[in-house]
Amino acid sequence: MALENNEVINNLTEQKKQLEEQMETMRVTYLKVLGAIDALTQIEDSKNEDTEDTEVSETEVVEGE
C-alpha cells in the first residue's frame, strides 16, 4: 500500500517540527557550554594573575660604601 501525498506531507511536516525543536534545544545547550567555558577561562586567568602578583622576587641589597 502506497502512502498518499497528504500523509507524506503530514509526516514530513511533523519531522520538520521535531527537528526544529531539537535544534533549538541544542542551540541553547551550545550557548550554555560557551558561557561555562568563558567563565572558567576567566577564573583560571584570574588565578594565574593572582599567582604572578604574589610571587616574591629576590632583591639585591646593596650596602653603602
C-alpha positions in Angstrom: 0.0 0.0 0.0 1.5 3.3 -1.1 1.2 6.4 1.1 -0.8 9.3 -0.2 1.0 12.6 -0.8 -1.0 14.2 2.0 0.2 11.6 4.5 3.8 12.1 3.4 3.4 15.8 3.7 2.0 15.5 7.2 4.8 13.1 8.3 7.5 15.3 6.9 5.9 18.4 8.5 5.9 16.6 11.9 9.6 15.6 11.4 10.5 19.2 10.5 8.8 20.4 13.6 10.6 17.9 15.8 13.9 18.7 14.2 13.4 22.4 14.8 12.7 21.8 18.4 15.8 19.6 18.8 17.9 22.3 17.0 16.7 24.9 19.4 17.5 22.7 22.4 20.9 22.1 21.1 21.5 25.8 20.4 20.6 26.6 24.0 22.9 23.9 25.2 25.7 25.1 23.0 25.4 28.6 24.3 25.4 27.3 27.9 28.6 25.4 27.2 30.2 28.5 25.6 29.3 30.5 28.7 30.7 27.9 31.0 34.0 27.8 29.0 34.2 31.6 29.2 33.5 31.8 32.9 36.0 29.0 33.7 38.7 30.6 31.5 38.2 33.9 33.3 38.6 32.2 36.7 41.8 30.5 35.6 43.2 33.7 34.1 42.4 35.5 37.3 44.1 32.7 39.4 47.2 32.9 37.2 47.3 36.7 37.6 47.0 36.4 41.3 49.8 33.8 41.4 52.0 36.1 39.4 51.3 39.1 41.7 52.0 37.1 44.9 55.3 35.6 43.7 58.2 37.2 45.6 61.2 38.2 43.6 64.5 38.3 45.3 66.0 41.8 45.5 69.6 42.5 45.9 70.5 44.7 48.9 73.5 46.9 48.3 75.1 48.5 51.3 76.6 51.9 51.1 80.4 52.1 50.6 
